Amino acid sequence: MRASARGSRSASALLALFAATACGAPERTPERTPQPQPIAVPVPAQLDLPEAPRLQASEPEVTERNRDLHGPADVDGYIARLESADRLEELRPEFVIEILALEPDAIVADIGCGPGVFALRFARACPDGLVYAADVEPRQLDRLREHLRETGIENVVPVLASYATPHLPPGRIDLIFIGDTFHHFEGRVAYVRALRRLLAPGGRIAIFEYKPGPLPVGPPPDHKLEHGQLAAEMREAGYVLQADHATHEYHDFQVWVPGAD
């Protein structure tokens, strides 16, 4: 009897709990975790810093200096002057080449060729020959190459020269032409003496140089040779004057050949 009464009470308790739930007894709300509050960070006062300098579009671009130690720093401007119509009118390069009377198969070296004012014309005058166009400034040779592409001339070899040598083959050159460049050479006597080994038998050196003293064209007097200096240095280097052409108002035009050893 006692066991039956206990079972009856347990069943009654379960029924009562079920009835309470079914009747919508309020559920227990879960506790919420408190959210962290933002920390106020003090804002520092704005620093009064100077504004960074800005490059202006009009500022000139820095370029590499002329490798010709005696030439102007502005190579592009220098090339433009070398090719100017006024200079060509004074030089008369075709006339100079006509006087030199080269054979069609002659091998010519234009030392200090610049943008090729003479080298291109030598190439046309010697269609079966070859022209070595040497200069110490690469941008001069770049301009020469532009002319070669434009004209289709193929018998010109651009050569990047050193200060002490033009890097040309020995015993092959019929004519060495030095136009407005003799006064640029360092150690001129030693330099032109060394050129003798480049000449073929019967080879010549033609020097076309601004006359000494003040002139309305060309470099200032202190950048040029003194009167008689060119001839004295050529003789010291072992050359003999073959011809002195009085053909130009502002230039001396001379042809020299190696003297007897």
Secondary structure as UniProt FT lines:
FT   HELIX           2..22
FT   TURN            23..24
FT   TURN            57..58
FT   TURN            69..70
FT   HELIX           75..82
FT   HELIX           85..91
FT   HELIX           93..100
FT   TURN            104..105
FT   STRAND          107..111
FT   TURN            114..118
FT   HELIX           119..125
FT   TURN            127..128
FT   STRAND          130..135
FT   HELIX           138..151
FT   STRAND          156..160
FT   TURN            170..171
FT   STRAND          173..179
FT   HELIX           182..184
FT   HELIX           188..194
FT   HELIX           195..198
FT   STRAND          199..210
FT   HELIX           221..223
FT   TURN            227..228
FT   HELIX           229..236
FT   TURN            237..238
FT   STRAND          239..245
FT   STRAND          251..258
//
